[in-house]
Amino acid sequence: MNAIASSGKIRSKKNPAFDAQAFLDSAGLARKVVEYRKSETIYTQGESIKDVLYIQKGGIKLSVIN
């Protein structure tokens, strides 16, 4: 909840919650849904990345090579 001061008074302004599923369901020009196979590499350490990835279903394994 955010508090906004107006004329010395504080009032509450409730922000609606972000609906991730609605956002992902609205895949369009700027968003796309991609399916990956099990054990497929989606990102390699050191690569530059230009996208934000949201996992809709399943899971990923994170590994760091030292």
Residue pairs with C-beta under 8 A, 6 or more apart in sequence:
1 12
1 13
1 14
1 15
2 12
2 13
2 14
2 15
3 10
3 11
3 12
3 13
4 10
4 11
4 13
20 54
23 31
23 54
24 31
24 33
24 54
24 56
27 33
33 56
36 42
42 53
42 60
43 49
43 53
45 64
45 65
